[in-house]
Amino acid sequence: MGVLLLANNPQWGLAADGKGFCVFGFEIYFYAVFIVVGMIAAAALSALLMKRRNMSPDLIFLLFIVCIPSAIVGARLFSCITDPNLGIAKFFDFRDGGLSIIGGVSLGVASGLAVCIIKKVNFLRAADCVVINILFAQALGRWGNFFNAEVYGGVVKDPSMHWFPFAVPIAPGLSGVDSFGAANATWHYAFFFYEMIVNMIGWALLFSAAWYWKKKPNGVFTCAYFVWYGTIRTIMEPLRDEQFILGHGVPASLVMSILFIIFGVIGIGLLLFFNYRKEHALLGSKEGDPCGITQYLSPNKNEQPYYSKINLLGANYPPKPSKEELKRLKKAGKGQSVSQQADVSEEQSVKGEEPKTDPRNDSSEPNEEQKEEQRSREETEAPKENGEVSPKRPKTKKTTKK
């Protein structure tokens, strides 16, 4: 099918190998398309969850710029180190395939930690909004494995089970789509599809929990991701076809998956332990603020939060001013923030009872004779407490030199 489309229009259409499509003669792989779409979807979901959990969604753009390139480098580096068919010398040959999700997650999370430290943002709060959405991106990315005809299990021998998505046909040299019509195709267990379904279930559970749960401690959802995904890979990794198991004699992906589980379990245990010591409760707090998301976090210190139905704590903030009000405040404050404008208006209302000018700063000061005359008049006319008039102060005569 791919060959026919490409023959009719070599510049446009499905590529000859069926693994991508051509634009101006350049082949774009479906694998790359699903990865990019997954990244964008994860970023959008993370921004929505940040707004829900009392954080500025602007933070996700900074994390997206830093973490996505880091994740790609980590995914490629892990594959080149562990795949016997690649090697570090082929690091820049991205179009030859070889990206490990485990390597991408590891370096991506590490770079996110660095960003939060530099920006002085609570890493665990931010990670709870971002890391769990990696499962959604991974679920979409697995469809790229389908088009590449990879990540499948052993042969399905029972002909009655030769149906998709339980099994998938694999034909040498053909894509996942073209293999359906190949006479020499062999049916295998569709592990990519199984993992996609389980990833979506895990994402739905963790996202729902993060959407409604607001108690301390932060970081539990992040650790739960490592437990969930590590368990999936630990079960499925040994069942894959041997050519998709990375490692030089040692199954590197399986080892890393087990480490993910250990890291997640220990992390959850430590978070609950320290929260209990500080708050006297495993979750929330018995003495202080039970919420782990009370403080509004933003990479921009001058950002003013407003009431929002999405925000779990949105009722704590004032409603957003109308456009006319924002224009008026902007014009009155000459570019100051809305919060500063309210303070300025309040100060001006208080200062309205005070004299507008300070006589000490008046440039038109009286001369010496005017001062003396004013002082003499005040002393002569000022009444005493008992109602009597003070005696007049004798005027001093000016002496002139003869």
ABEGO torsion letter per residue (X at the ends): XAAAAAAABAABEBBAAGABBBBGGBBBBAAAAAAAAAAAAAAAAAAAAAAAAGBBAAAAAAAAAAAAAAAAAAAAAAAAAABAABEAAAAABAAAEGBBAAAAAAAAAAAAAAAAAAAGBBAAAAAAAAAAAAAAAAAAAAAAAAAAGBGBBBBBABAAABBOAABBBBBBGBBAAAAAABAABBBBBBAAAAAAAAAAAAAAAAAAAAAABABOBBGAAAAAAAAAAAAAAAAAAAABBAAABBEBGBBAAAAAAAAAAAAAAAAAAAAAAAAAAAAGBABEBAABBABAAABBBBABAABBBBBBAABAAAAABBBBBBAAAAAAAAAAAGGBBAAAAAAAAAAAAAAAABBABBAAABABBBBAAAAAAAAAAAAAABBBAAGBBBBBBBBBBBBBBX
